[in-house]
Amino acid sequence: MVMGQAFNGAGDTNTPTLLNLLCFWVFQIPLAWLLAFRFGLGPNGIFMAIPIAQSMLAVAGVFMFRRGKWKGSVV
């Protein structure tokens, strides 16, 4: 969450939007379904997908922040 707000504070709202879209809609929801139904973990699989996706979001946010592309988006 901190990384997303750092981008927002710098005026770059596209990066956190893209990261959230990818990490939650493309990764977390399918992972929750796989863990819950394919691997038979039920609700535990859904709850396991949450910290996995949050961790992935944090790593991706730090990576994107360190690239420094957000510096050019300030008006």
PQR file with spaces between the fields and no chain letter, atoms N, CA, C, O and H, PARSE charges and radii, in Angstrom:
ATOM       1  N    MET     1       0.820   -1.189    0.000 -0.4000 1.5000
ATOM       2  CA   MET     1       0.000    0.000    0.000 -0.0000 2.0000
ATOM       3  C    MET     1       0.864    1.254    0.000  0.5500 1.7000
ATOM       4  O    MET     1       0.536    2.253   -0.641 -0.5500 1.4000
ATOM       5  N    VAL     2       1.963    1.185    0.723 -0.4000 1.5000
ATOM       6  CA   VAL     2       2.843    2.343    0.803 -0.0000 2.0000
ATOM       7  C    VAL     2       3.430    2.670   -0.567  0.5500 1.7000
ATOM       8  O    VAL     2       3.509    3.838   -0.946 -0.5500 1.4000
ATOM       9  H    VAL     2       2.229    0.373    1.243  0.4000 1.0000
ATOM      10  N    MET     3       3.837    1.654   -1.301 -0.4000 1.5000
ATOM      11  CA   MET     3       4.420    1.900   -2.615 -0.0000 2.0000
ATOM      12  C    MET     3       3.392    2.513   -3.561  0.5500 1.7000
ATOM      13  O    MET     3       3.715    3.420   -4.327 -0.5500 1.4000
ATOM      14  H    MET     3       3.773    0.705   -0.992  0.4000 1.0000
ATOM      15  N    GLY     4       2.184    2.031   -3.510 -0.4000 1.5000
ATOM      16  CA   GLY     4       1.128    2.603   -4.355 -0.0000 2.0000
ATOM      17  C    GLY     4       0.877    4.057   -4.042  0.5500 1.7000
ATOM      18  O    GLY     4       0.695    4.872   -4.947 -0.5500 1.4000
ATOM      19  H    GLY     4       1.921    1.294   -2.887  0.4000 1.0000
ATOM      20  N    GLN     5       0.867    4.388   -2.764 -0.4000 1.5000
ATOM      21  CA   GLN     5       0.648    5.780   -2.375 -0.0000 2.0000
ATOM      22  C    GLN     5       1.857    6.652   -2.696  0.5500 1.7000
ATOM      23  O    GLN     5       1.708    7.851   -2.934 -0.5500 1.4000
ATOM      24  H    GLN     5       1.015    3.727   -2.029  0.4000 1.0000
ATOM      25  N    ALA     6       3.049    6.066   -2.704 -0.4000 1.5000
ATOM      26  CA   ALA     6       4.236    6.822   -3.108 -0.0000 2.0000
ATOM      27  C    ALA     6       4.120    7.234   -4.577  0.5500 1.7000
ATOM      28  O    ALA     6       4.457    8.363   -4.933 -0.5500 1.4000
ATOM      29  H    ALA     6       3.170    5.093   -2.511  0.4000 1.0000
ATOM      30  N    PHE     7       3.652    6.337   -5.415 -0.4000 1.5000
ATOM      31  CA   PHE     7       3.426    6.686   -6.815 -0.0000 2.0000
ATOM      32  C    PHE     7       2.350    7.760   -6.930  0.5500 1.7000
ATOM      33  O    PHE     7       2.512    8.733   -7.666 -0.5500 1.4000
ATOM      34  H    PHE     7       3.378    5.419   -5.126  0.4000 1.0000
ATOM      35  N    ASN     8       1.256    7.583   -6.204 -0.4000 1.5000
ATOM      36  CA   ASN     8       0.181    8.568   -6.258 -0.0000 2.0000
ATOM      37  C    ASN     8       0.659    9.936   -5.799  0.5500 1.7000
ATOM      38  O    ASN     8       0.318   10.952   -6.403 -0.5500 1.4000
ATOM      39  H    ASN     8       1.124    6.793   -5.605  0.4000 1.0000
ATOM      40  N    GLY     9       1.445    9.963   -4.736 -0.4000 1.5000
ATOM      41  CA   GLY     9       1.972   11.229   -4.232 -0.0000 2.0000
ATOM      42  C    GLY     9       2.916   11.899   -5.214  0.5500 1.7000
ATOM      43  O    GLY     9       3.022   13.126   -5.238 -0.5500 1.4000
ATOM      44  H    GLY     9       1.722    9.137   -4.246  0.4000 1.0000
ATOM      45  N    ALA    10       3.600   11.107   -6.022 -0.4000 1.5000
ATOM      46  CA   ALA    10       4.508   11.653   -7.029 -0.0000 2.0000
ATOM      47  C    ALA    10       3.756   12.077   -8.294  0.5500 1.7000
ATOM      48  O    ALA    10       4.356   12.618   -9.223 -0.5500 1.4000
ATOM      49  H    ALA    10       3.514   10.111   -6.003  0.4000 1.0000
ATOM      50  N    GLY    11       2.464   11.836   -8.328 -0.4000 1.5000
ATOM      51  CA   GLY    11       1.666   12.225   -9.489 -0.0000 2.0000
ATOM      52  C    GLY    11       1.514   11.139  -10.537  0.5500 1.7000
ATOM      53  O    GLY    11       0.905   11.374  -11.581 -0.5500 1.4000
ATOM      54  H    GLY    11       1.977   11.397   -7.574  0.4000 1.0000
ATOM      55  N    ASP    12       2.047    9.973  -10.285 -0.4000 1.5000
ATOM      56  CA   ASP    12       1.947    8.859  -11.227 -0.0000 2.0000
ATOM      57  C    ASP    12       0.845    7.921  -10.754  0.5500 1.7000
ATOM      58  O    ASP    12       1.065    7.079   -9.884 -0.5500 1.4000
ATOM      59  H    ASP    12       2.542    9.782   -9.437  0.4000 1.0000
ATOM      60  N    THR    13      -0.331    8.073  -11.328 -0.4000 1.5000
ATOM      61  CA   THR    13      -1.460    7.226  -10.923 -0.0000 2.0000
ATOM      62  C    THR    13      -1.616    6.009  -11.833  0.5500 1.7000
ATOM      63  O    THR    13      -2.344    5.074  -11.501 -0.5500 1.4000
ATOM      64  H    THR    13      -0.510    8.757  -12.034  0.4000 1.0000
ATOM      65  N    ASN    14      -0.936    6.020  -12.976 -0.4000 1.5000
ATOM      66  CA   ASN    14      -1.053    4.889  -13.898 -0.0000 2.0000
ATOM      67  C    ASN    14      -0.345    3.643  -13.384  0.5500 1.7000
ATOM      68  O    ASN    14      -0.855    2.532  -13.527 -0.5500 1.4000
ATOM      69  H    ASN    14      -0.344    6.780  -13.246  0.4000 1.0000
ATOM      70  N    THR    15       0.822    3.822  -12.790 -0.4000 1.5000
ATOM      71  CA   THR    15       1.596    2.664  -12.320 -0.0000 2.0000
ATOM      72  C    THR    15       0.873    1.881  -11.232  0.5500 1.7000
ATOM      73  O    THR    15       0.762    0.661  -11.356 -0.5500 1.4000
ATOM      74  H    THR    15       1.237    4.724  -12.673  0.4000 1.0000
ATOM      75  N    PRO    16       0.368    2.523  -10.159 -0.5600 1.5000
ATOM      76  CA   PRO    16      -0.341    1.720   -9.156  0.2800 2.0000
ATOM      77  C    PRO    16      -1.631    1.108   -9.690  0.5500 1.7000
ATOM      78  O    PRO    16      -2.035    0.030   -9.253 -0.5500 1.4000
ATOM      79  N    THR    17      -2.273    1.783  -10.626 -0.4000 1.5000
ATOM      80  CA   THR    17      -3.473    1.207  -11.229 -0.0000 2.0000
ATOM      81  C    THR    17      -3.132   -0.058  -11.999  0.5500 1.7000
ATOM      82  O    THR    17      -3.822   -1.071  -11.879 -0.5500 1.4000
ATOM      83  H    THR    17      -1.945    2.658  -10.981  0.4000 1.0000
ATOM      84  N    LEU    18      -2.070    0.001  -12.785 -0.4000 1.5000
ATOM      85  CA   LEU    18      -1.644   -1.169  -13.553 -0.0000 2.0000
ATOM      86  C    LEU    18      -1.185   -2.297  -12.639  0.5500 1.7000
ATOM      87  O    LEU    18      -1.531   -3.457  -12.864 -0.5500 1.4000
ATOM      88  H    LEU    18      -1.510    0.824  -12.882  0.4000 1.0000
ATOM      89  N    LEU    19      -0.413   -1.968  -11.614 -0.4000 1.5000
ATOM      90  CA   LEU    19       0.058   -2.996  -10.682 -0.0000 2.0000
ATOM      91  C    LEU    19      -1.113   -3.672   -9.965  0.5500 1.7000
ATOM      92  O    LEU    19      -1.138   -4.896   -9.834 -0.5500 1.4000
ATOM      93  H    LEU    19      -0.133   -1.026  -11.431  0.4000 1.0000
ATOM      94  N    ASN    20      -2.076   -2.882   -9.503 -0.4000 1.5000
ATOM      95  CA   ASN    20      -3.243   -3.458   -8.829 -0.0000 2.0000
ATOM      96  C    ASN    20      -4.064   -4.317   -9.783  0.5500 1.7000
ATOM      97  O    ASN    20      -4.531   -5.392   -9.407 -0.5500 1.4000
ATOM      98  H    ASN    20      -2.056   -1.888   -9.610  0.4000 1.0000
ATOM      99  N    LEU    21      -4.236   -3.857  -10.991 -0.4000 1.5000
ATOM     100  CA   LEU    21      -4.993   -4.629  -11.977 -0.0000 2.0000
ATOM     101  C    LEU    21      -4.336   -5.984  -12.220  0.5500 1.7000
ATOM     102  O    LEU    21      -5.002   -7.020  -12.214 -0.5500 1.4000
ATOM     103  H    LEU    21      -3.856   -2.984  -11.296  0.4000 1.0000
ATOM     104  N    LEU    22      -3.027   -5.964  -12.432 -0.4000 1.5000
ATOM     105  CA   LEU    22      -2.318   -7.211  -12.704 -0.0000 2.0000
ATOM     106  C    LEU    22      -2.263   -8.128  -11.489  0.5500 1.7000
ATOM     107  O    LEU    22      -2.532   -9.324  -11.595 -0.5500 1.4000
ATOM     108  H    LEU    22      -2.486   -5.123  -12.437  0.4000 1.0000
ATOM     109  N    CYS    23      -1.915   -7.570  -10.341 -0.4000 1.5000
ATOM     110  CA   CYS    23      -1.730   -8.413   -9.160 -0.0000 2.0000
ATOM     111  C    CYS    23      -3.040   -8.967   -8.616  0.5500 1.7000
ATOM     112  O    CYS    23      -3.068  -10.095   -8.122 -0.5500 1.4000
ATOM     113  H    CYS    23      -1.696   -6.598  -10.255  0.4000 1.0000
ATOM     114  N    PHE    24      -4.112   -8.211   -8.693 -0.4000 1.5000
ATOM     115  CA   PHE    24      -5.361   -8.683   -8.120 -0.0000 2.0000
ATOM     116  C    PHE    24      -6.238   -9.408   -9.134  0.5500 1.7000
ATOM     117  O    PHE    24      -6.669  -10.532   -8.881 -0.5500 1.4000
ATOM     118  H    PHE    24      -4.089   -7.295   -9.094  0.4000 1.0000
ATOM     119  N    TRP    25      -6.504   -8.787  -10.266 -0.4000 1.5000
ATOM     120  CA   TRP    25      -7.420   -9.387  -11.221 -0.0000 2.0000
ATOM     121  C    TRP    25      -6.786  -10.505  -12.042  0.5500 1.7000
ATOM     122  O    TRP    25      -7.439  -11.500  -12.356 -0.5500 1.4000
ATOM     123  H    TRP    25      -6.153   -7.873  -10.471  0.4000 1.0000
ATOM     124  N    VAL    26      -5.516  -10.336  -12.385 -0.4000 1.5000
ATOM     125  CA   VAL    26      -4.865  -11.325  -13.242 -0.0000 2.0000
ATOM     126  C    VAL    26      -4.198  -12.424  -12.420  0.5500 1.7000
ATOM     127  O    VAL    26      -4.098  -13.560  -12.884 -0.5500 1.4000
ATOM     128  H    VAL    26      -4.986   -9.527  -12.129  0.4000 1.0000
ATOM     129  N    PHE    27      -3.739  -12.105  -11.199 -0.4000 1.5000
ATOM     130  CA   PHE    27      -3.000  -13.080  -10.410 -0.0000 2.0000
ATOM     131  C    PHE    27      -3.786  -13.616   -9.212  0.5500 1.7000
ATOM     132  O    PHE    27      -3.934  -14.830   -9.073 -0.5500 1.4000
ATOM     133  H    PHE    27      -3.821  -11.182  -10.823  0.4000 1.0000
ATOM     134  N    GLN    28      -4.288  -12.740   -8.350 -0.4000 1.5000
ATOM     135  CA   GLN    28      -4.892  -13.186   -7.090 -0.0000 2.0000
ATOM     136  C    GLN    28      -6.182  -13.976   -7.288  0.5500 1.7000
ATOM     137  O    GLN    28      -6.357  -15.029   -6.675 -0.5500 1.4000
ATOM     138  H    GLN    28      -4.167  -11.753   -8.463  0.4000 1.0000
ATOM     139  N    ILE    29      -7.061  -13.501   -8.109 -0.4000 1.5000
ATOM     140  CA   ILE    29      -8.346  -14.190   -8.281 -0.0000 2.0000
ATOM     141  C    ILE    29      -8.162  -15.572   -8.912  0.5500 1.7000
ATOM     142  O    ILE    29      -8.726  -16.543   -8.408 -0.5500 1.4000
ATOM     143  H    ILE    29      -6.919  -12.645   -8.607  0.4000 1.0000
ATOM     144  N    PRO    30      -7.385  -15.692  -10.006 -0.5600 1.5000
ATOM     145  CA   PRO    30      -7.153  -17.053  -10.526  0.2800 2.0000
ATOM     146  C    PRO    30      -6.397  -17.949   -9.538  0.5500 1.7000
ATOM     147  O    PRO    30      -6.682  -19.143   -9.445 -0.5500 1.4000
ATOM     148  N    LEU    31      -5.435  -17.380   -8.802 -0.4000 1.5000
ATOM     149  CA   LEU    31      -4.708  -18.173   -7.813 -0.0000 2.0000
ATOM     150  C    LEU    31      -5.645  -18.657   -6.714  0.5500 1.7000
ATOM     151  O    LEU    31      -5.554  -19.809   -6.291 -0.5500 1.4000
ATOM     152  H    LEU    31      -5.204  -16.410   -8.878  0.4000 1.0000
ATOM     153  N    ALA    32      -6.535  -17.802   -6.249 -0.4000 1.5000
ATOM     154  CA   ALA    32      -7.492  -18.196   -5.218 -0.0000 2.0000
ATOM     155  C    ALA    32      -8.371  -19.334   -5.726  0.5500 1.7000
ATOM     156  O    ALA    32      -8.645  -20.287   -4.996 -0.5500 1.4000
ATOM     157  H    ALA    32      -6.609  -16.866   -6.593  0.4000 1.0000
ATOM     158  N    TRP    33      -8.807  -19.236   -6.964 -0.4000 1.5000
ATOM     159  CA   TRP    33      -9.646  -20.291   -7.540 -0.0000 2.0000
ATOM     160  C    TRP    33      -8.861  -21.600   -7.634  0.5500 1.7000
ATOM     161  O    TRP    33      -9.369  -22.662   -7.272 -0.5500 1.4000
ATOM     162  H    TRP    33      -8.585  -18.462   -7.557  0.4000 1.0000
ATOM     163  N    LEU    34      -7.611  -21.517   -8.126 -0.4000 1.5000
ATOM     164  CA   LEU    34      -6.791  -22.720   -8.244 -0.0000 2.0000
ATOM     165  C    LEU    34      -6.563  -23.384   -6.893  0.5500 1.7000
ATOM     166  O    LEU    34      -6.740  -24.593   -6.744 -0.5500 1.4000
ATOM     167  H    LEU    34      -7.199  -20.655   -8.420  0.4000 1.0000
ATOM     168  N    LEU    35      -6.169  -22.580   -5.910 -0.4000 1.5000
ATOM     169  CA   LEU    35      -5.898  -23.150   -4.593 -0.0000 2.0000
ATOM     170  C    LEU    35      -7.155  -23.725   -3.946  0.5500 1.7000
ATOM     171  O    LEU    35      -7.110  -24.771   -3.297 -0.5500 1.4000
ATOM     172  H    LEU    35      -6.025  -21.597   -6.030  0.4000 1.0000
ATOM     173  N    ALA    36      -8.268  -23.035   -4.131 -0.4000 1.5000
ATOM     174  CA   ALA    36      -9.511  -23.464   -3.483 -0.0000 2.0000
ATOM     175  C    ALA    36     -10.109  -24.706   -4.139  0.5500 1.7000
ATOM     176  O    ALA    36     -10.526  -25.638   -3.453 -0.5500 1.4000
ATOM     177  H    ALA    36      -8.304  -22.186   -4.658  0.4000 1.0000
ATOM     178  N    PHE    37     -10.149  -24.712   -5.465 -0.4000 1.5000
ATOM     179  CA   PHE    37     -10.881  -25.775   -6.142 -0.0000 2.0000
ATOM     180  C    PHE    37      -9.974  -26.849   -6.752  0.5500 1.7000
ATOM     181  O    PHE    37     -10.223  -28.039   -6.564 -0.5500 1.4000
ATOM     182  H    PHE    37      -9.810  -23.954   -6.023  0.4000 1.0000
ATOM     183  N    ARG    38      -8.945  -26.454   -7.465 -0.4000 1.5000
ATOM     184  CA   ARG    38      -8.068  -27.441   -8.104 -0.0000 2.0000
ATOM     185  C    ARG    38      -7.236  -28.210   -7.090  0.5500 1.7000
ATOM     186  O    ARG    38      -7.061  -29.423   -7.214 -0.5500 1.4000
ATOM     187  H    ARG    38      -8.742  -25.487   -7.617  0.4000 1.0000
ATOM     188  N    PHE    39      -6.716  -27.497   -6.076 -0.4000 1.5000
ATOM     189  CA   PHE    39      -5.894  -28.147   -5.067 -0.0000 2.0000
ATOM     190  C    PHE    39      -6.688  -28.561   -3.843  0.5500 1.7000
ATOM     191  O    PHE    39      -6.133  -29.125   -2.901 -0.5500 1.4000
ATOM     192  H    PHE    39      -6.858  -26.512   -5.976  0.4000 1.0000
ATOM     193  N    GLY    40      -7.990  -28.283   -3.854 -0.4000 1.5000
ATOM     194  CA   GLY    40      -8.874  -28.747   -2.800 -0.0000 2.0000
ATOM     195  C    GLY    40      -8.666  -28.111   -1.434  0.5500 1.7000
ATOM     196  O    GLY    40      -8.991  -28.726   -0.418 -0.5500 1.4000
ATOM     197  H    GLY    40      -8.441  -27.824   -4.620  0.4000 1.0000
ATOM     198  N    LEU    41      -8.135  -26.899   -1.384 -0.4000 1.5000
ATOM     199  CA   LEU    41      -7.879  -26.253   -0.099 -0.0000 2.0000
ATOM     200  C    LEU    41      -9.086  -25.476    0.429  0.5500 1.7000
ATOM     201  O    LEU    41      -9.098  -25.057    1.586 -0.5500 1.4000
ATOM     202  H    LEU    41      -7.871  -26.400   -2.209  0.4000 1.0000
ATOM     203  N    GLY    42     -10.088  -25.286   -0.409 -0.4000 1.5000
ATOM     204  CA   GLY    42     -11.301  -24.590    0.017 -0.0000 2.0000
ATOM     205  C    GLY    42     -11.006  -23.160    0.449  0.5500 1.7000
ATOM     206  O    GLY    42     -10.176  -22.484   -0.157 -0.5500 1.4000
ATOM     207  H    GLY    42     -10.078  -25.626   -1.349  0.4000 1.0000
ATOM     208  N    PRO    43     -11.690  -22.697    1.504 -0.5600 1.5000
ATOM     209  CA   PRO    43     -11.488  -21.325    1.972  0.2800 2.0000
ATOM     210  C    PRO    43     -10.041  -21.024    2.373  0.5500 1.7000
ATOM     211  O    PRO    43      -9.585  -19.889    2.238 -0.5500 1.4000
ATOM     212  N    ASN    44      -9.327  -22.027    2.860 -0.4000 1.5000
ATOM     213  CA   ASN    44      -7.918  -21.808    3.207 -0.0000 2.0000
ATOM     214  C    ASN    44      -7.098  -21.403    1.978  0.5500 1.7000
ATOM     215  O    ASN    44      -6.196  -20.572    2.084 -0.5500 1.4000
ATOM     216  H    ASN    44      -9.698  -22.949    2.969  0.4000 1.0000
ATOM     217  N    GLY    45      -7.401  -21.975    0.836 -0.4000 1.5000
ATOM     218  CA   GLY    45      -6.707  -21.607   -0.393 -0.0000 2.0000
ATOM     219  C    GLY    45      -6.959  -20.168   -0.784  0.5500 1.7000
ATOM     220  O    GLY    45      -6.064  -19.477   -1.272 -0.5500 1.4000
ATOM     221  H    GLY    45      -8.134  -22.650    0.751  0.4000 1.0000
ATOM     222  N    ILE    46      -8.191  -19.718   -0.565 -0.4000 1.5000
ATOM     223  CA   ILE    46      -8.528  -18.328   -0.865 -0.0000 2.0000
ATOM     224  C    ILE    46      -7.748  -17.400    0.051  0.5500 1.7000
ATOM     225  O    ILE    46      -7.201  -16.393   -0.398 -0.5500 1.4000
ATOM     226  H    ILE    46      -8.918  -20.279   -0.169  0.4000 1.0000
ATOM     227  N    PHE    47      -7.696  -17.733    1.321 -0.4000 1.5000
ATOM     228  CA   PHE    47      -6.978  -16.880    2.261 -0.0000 2.0000
ATOM     229  C    PHE    47      -5.464  -16.958    2.061  0.5500 1.7000
ATOM     230  O    PHE    47      -4.752  -16.022    2.426 -0.5500 1.4000
ATOM     231  H    PHE    47      -8.141  -18.551    1.686  0.4000 1.0000
ATOM     232  N    MET    48      -4.965  -18.035    1.498 -0.4000 1.5000
ATOM     233  CA   MET    48      -3.538  -18.128    1.184 -0.0000 2.0000
ATOM     234  C    MET    48      -3.195  -17.251   -0.020  0.5500 1.7000
ATOM     235  O    MET    48      -2.088  -16.718   -0.097 -0.5500 1.4000
ATOM     236  H    MET    48      -5.543  -18.795    1.201  0.4000 1.0000
ATOM     237  N    ALA    49      -4.116  -17.098   -0.945 -0.4000 1.5000
ATOM     238  CA   ALA    49      -3.860  -16.299   -2.146 -0.0000 2.0000
ATOM     239  C    ALA    49      -3.697  -14.813   -1.813  0.5500 1.7000
ATOM     240  O    ALA    49      -3.005  -14.091   -2.531 -0.5500 1.4000
ATOM     241  H    ALA    49      -5.015  -17.531   -0.882  0.4000 1.0000
ATOM     242  N    ILE    50      -4.321  -14.362   -0.745 -0.4000 1.5000
ATOM     243  CA   ILE    50      -4.265  -12.936   -0.398 -0.0000 2.0000
ATOM     244  C    ILE    50      -2.844  -12.496   -0.041  0.5500 1.7000
ATOM     245  O    ILE    50      -2.339  -11.567   -0.670 -0.5500 1.4000
ATOM     246  H    ILE    50      -4.883  -14.949   -0.162  0.4000 1.0000
ATOM     247  N    PRO    51      -2.173  -13.115    0.937 -0.5600 1.5000
ATOM     248  CA   PRO    51      -0.810  -12.646    1.232  0.2800 2.0000
ATOM     249  C    PRO    51       0.183  -12.919    0.101  0.5500 1.7000
ATOM     250  O    PRO    51       1.160  -12.187   -0.054 -0.5500 1.4000
ATOM     251  N    ILE    52      -0.061  -13.961   -0.684 -0.4000 1.5000
ATOM     252  CA   ILE    52       0.821  -14.228   -1.820 -0.0000 2.0000
ATOM     253  C    ILE    52       0.719  -13.079   -2.826  0.5500 1.7000
ATOM     254  O    ILE    52       1.737  -12.578   -3.303 -0.5500 1.4000
ATOM     255  H    ILE    52      -0.855  -14.556   -0.558  0.4000 1.0000
ATOM     256  N    ALA    53      -0.505  -12.665   -3.146 -0.4000 1.5000
ATOM     257  CA   ALA    53      -0.704  -11.569   -4.098 -0.0000 2.0000
ATOM     258  C    ALA    53      -0.211  -10.247   -3.524  0.5500 1.7000
ATOM     259  O    ALA    53       0.373   -9.441   -4.248 -0.5500 1.4000
ATOM     260  H    ALA    53      -1.332  -13.072   -2.759  0.4000 1.0000
ATOM     261  N    GLN    54      -0.435  -10.015   -2.239 -0.4000 1.5000
ATOM     262  CA   GLN    54       0.050   -8.776   -1.613 -0.0000 2.0000
ATOM     263  C    GLN    54       1.577   -8.721   -1.640  0.5500 1.7000
ATOM     264  O    GLN    54       2.155   -7.660   -1.871 -0.5500 1.4000
ATOM     265  H    GLN    54      -0.909  -10.670   -1.651  0.4000 1.0000
ATOM     266  N    SER    55       2.223   -9.846   -1.407 -0.4000 1.5000
ATOM     267  CA   SER    55       3.683   -9.892   -1.450 -0.0000 2.0000
ATOM     268  C    SER    55       4.185   -9.627   -2.853  0.5500 1.7000
ATOM     269  O    SER    55       5.161   -8.900   -3.039 -0.5500 1.4000
ATOM     270  H    SER    55       1.753  -10.708   -1.219  0.4000 1.0000
ATOM     271  N    MET    56       3.529  -10.206   -3.837 -0.4000 1.5000
ATOM     272  CA   MET    56       3.905   -9.967   -5.219 -0.0000 2.0000
ATOM     273  C    MET    56       3.727   -8.499   -5.593  0.5500 1.7000
ATOM     274  O    MET    56       4.555   -7.928   -6.304 -0.5500 1.4000
ATOM     275  H    MET    56       2.736  -10.796   -3.686  0.4000 1.0000
ATOM     276  N    LEU    57       2.637   -7.889   -5.109 -0.4000 1.5000
ATOM     277  CA   LEU    57       2.391   -6.472   -5.359 -0.0000 2.0000
ATOM     278  C    LEU    57       3.485   -5.617   -4.735  0.5500 1.7000
ATOM     279  O    LEU    57       3.937   -4.651   -5.349 -0.5500 1.4000
ATOM     280  H    LEU    57       1.965   -8.353   -4.532  0.4000 1.0000
ATOM     281  N    ALA    58       3.913   -5.953   -3.538 -0.4000 1.5000
ATOM     282  CA   ALA    58       4.970   -5.190   -2.866 -0.0000 2.0000
ATOM     283  C    ALA    58       6.289   -5.293   -3.633  0.5500 1.7000
ATOM     284  O    ALA    58       6.967   -4.287   -3.840 -0.5500 1.4000
ATOM     285  H    ALA    58       3.545   -6.738   -3.039  0.4000 1.0000
ATOM     286  N    VAL    59       6.649   -6.486   -4.048 -0.4000 1.5000
ATOM     287  CA   VAL    59       7.893   -6.673   -4.793 -0.0000 2.0000
ATOM     288  C    VAL    59       7.833   -5.932   -6.131  0.5500 1.7000
ATOM     289  O    VAL    59       8.798   -5.273   -6.518 -0.5500 1.4000
ATOM     290  H    VAL    59       6.098   -7.304   -3.880  0.4000 1.0000
ATOM     291  N    ALA    60       6.722   -6.037   -6.828 -0.4000 1.5000
ATOM     292  CA   ALA    60       6.573   -5.346   -8.110 -0.0000 2.0000
ATOM     293  C    ALA    60       6.588   -3.830   -7.913  0.5500 1.7000
ATOM     294  O    ALA    60       7.158   -3.104   -8.728 -0.5500 1.4000
ATOM     295  H    ALA    60       5.938   -6.573   -6.514  0.4000 1.0000
ATOM     296  N    GLY    61       5.961   -3.349   -6.831 -0.4000 1.5000
ATOM     297  CA   GLY    61       5.954   -1.915   -6.546 -0.0000 2.0000
ATOM     298  C    GLY    61       7.345   -1.382   -6.264  0.5500 1.7000
ATOM     299  O    GLY    61       7.705   -0.312   -6.755 -0.5500 1.4000
ATOM     300  H    GLY    61       5.498   -3.938   -6.169  0.4000 1.0000
ATOM     301  N    VAL    62       8.132   -2.106   -5.483 -0.4000 1.5000
ATOM     302  CA   VAL    62       9.506   -1.690   -5.197 -0.0000 2.0000
ATOM     303  C    VAL    62      10.329   -1.700   -6.481  0.5500 1.7000
ATOM     304  O    VAL    62      11.111   -0.782   -6.733 -0.5500 1.4000
ATOM     305  H    VAL    62       7.839   -2.974   -5.084  0.4000 1.0000
ATOM     306  N    PHE    63      10.150   -2.735   -7.287 -0.4000 1.5000
ATOM     307  CA   PHE    63      10.874   -2.819   -8.555 -0.0000 2.0000
ATOM     308  C    PHE    63      10.546   -1.624   -9.445  0.5500 1.7000
ATOM     309  O    PHE    63      11.449   -0.989   -9.990 -0.5500 1.4000
ATOM     310  H    PHE    63       9.515   -3.480   -7.083  0.4000 1.0000
ATOM     311  N    MET    64       9.269   -1.317   -9.593 -0.4000 1.5000
ATOM     312  CA   MET    64       8.856   -0.204  -10.441 -0.0000 2.0000
ATOM     313  C    MET    64       9.328    1.134   -9.870  0.5500 1.7000
ATOM     314  O    MET    64       9.722    2.031  -10.615 -0.5500 1.4000
ATOM     315  H    MET    64       8.535   -1.833   -9.150  0.4000 1.0000
ATOM     316  N    PHE    65       9.285    1.259   -8.559 -0.4000 1.5000
ATOM     317  CA   PHE    65       9.715    2.502   -7.924 -0.0000 2.0000
ATOM     318  C    PHE    65      11.208    2.726   -8.139  0.5500 1.7000
ATOM     319  O    PHE    65      11.641    3.845   -8.411 -0.5500 1.4000
ATOM     320  H    PHE    65       8.965    0.531   -7.953  0.4000 1.0000
ATOM     321  N    ARG    66      11.989    1.659   -8.015 -0.4000 1.5000
ATOM     322  CA   ARG    66      13.442    1.773   -8.173 -0.0000 2.0000
ATOM     323  C    ARG    66      13.839    2.056   -9.614  0.5500 1.7000
ATOM     324  O    ARG    66      14.910    2.609   -9.862 -0.5500 1.4000
ATOM     325  H    ARG    66      11.637    0.750   -7.794  0.4000 1.0000
ATOM     326  N    ARG    67      12.998    1.687  -10.556 -0.4000 1.5000
ATOM     327  CA   ARG    67      13.283    2.008  -11.957 -0.0000 2.0000
ATOM     328  C    ARG    67      13.299    3.511  -12.173  0.5500 1.7000
ATOM     329  O    ARG    67      14.031    4.013  -13.026 -0.5500 1.4000
ATOM     330  H    ARG    67      12.128    1.237  -10.355  0.4000 1.0000
ATOM     331  N    GLY    68      12.485    4.236  -11.395 -0.4000 1.5000
ATOM     332  CA   GLY    68      12.490    5.693  -11.446 -0.0000 2.0000
ATOM     333  C    GLY    68      11.711    6.319  -12.571  0.5500 1.7000
ATOM     334  O    GLY    68      11.826    7.524  -12.797 -0.5500 1.4000
ATOM     335  H    GLY    68      11.891    3.829  -10.702  0.4000 1.0000
ATOM     336  N    LYS    69      10.918    5.541  -13.286 -0.4000 1.5000
ATOM     337  CA   LYS    69      10.142    6.093  -14.393 -0.0000 2.0000
ATOM     338  C    LYS    69       9.093    7.096  -13.893  0.5500 1.7000
ATOM     339  O    LYS    69       8.659    7.968  -14.646 -0.5500 1.4000
ATOM     340  H    LYS    69      10.825    4.563  -13.102  0.4000 1.0000
ATOM     341  N    TRP    70       8.694    6.971  -12.640 -0.4000 1.5000
ATOM     342  CA   TRP    70       7.693    7.864  -12.064 -0.0000 2.0000
ATOM     343  C    TRP    70       8.202    9.302  -11.980  0.5500 1.7000
ATOM     344  O    TRP    70       7.397   10.231  -11.909 -0.5500 1.4000
ATOM     345  H    TRP    70       9.047    6.262  -12.029  0.4000 1.0000
ATOM     346  N    LYS    71       9.505    9.503  -11.985 -0.4000 1.5000
ATOM     347  CA   LYS    71      10.062   10.849  -11.888 -0.0000 2.0000
ATOM     348  C    LYS    71       9.699   11.715  -13.085  0.5500 1.7000
ATOM     349  O    LYS    71       9.575   12.933  -12.959 -0.5500 1.4000
ATOM     350  H    LYS    71      10.159    8.749  -12.043  0.4000 1.0000
ATOM     351  N    GLY    72       9.532   11.101  -14.228 -0.4000 1.5000
ATOM     352  CA   GLY    72       9.203   11.847  -15.426 -0.0000 2.0000
ATOM     353  C    GLY    72       7.739   12.180  -15.557  0.5500 1.7000
ATOM     354  O    GLY    72       7.363   12.945  -16.445 -0.5500 1.4000
ATOM     355  H    GLY    72       9.633   10.111  -14.330  0.4000 1.0000
ATOM     356  N    SER    73       6.894   11.630  -14.696 -0.4000 1.5000
ATOM     357  CA   SER    73       5.453   11.853  -14.844 -0.0000 2.0000
ATOM     358  C    SER    73       4.950   13.036  -14.027  0.5500 1.7000
ATOM     359  O    SER    73       3.767   13.372  -14.092 -0.5500 1.4000
ATOM     360  H    SER    73       7.199   11.009  -13.974  0.4000 1.0000
ATOM     361  N    VAL    74       5.840   13.677  -13.253 -0.4000 1.5000
ATOM     362  CA   VAL    74       5.426   14.811  -12.433 -0.0000 2.0000
ATOM     363  C    VAL    74       5.226   16.017  -13.334  0.5500 1.7000
ATOM     364  O    VAL    74       6.072   16.332  -14.170 -0.5500 1.4000
ATOM     365  H    VAL    74       6.800   13.404  -13.200  0.4000 1.0000
ATOM     366  N    VAL    75       4.097   16.685  -13.153 -0.4000 1.5000
ATOM     367  CA   VAL    75       3.758   17.830  -14.004 -0.0000 2.0000
ATOM     368  C    VAL    75       4.312   19.098  -13.427  0.5500 1.7000
ATOM     369  O    VAL    75       4.130   20.170  -14.003 -0.5500 1.4000
ATOM     370  H    VAL    75       3.410   16.429  -12.473  0.4000 1.0000
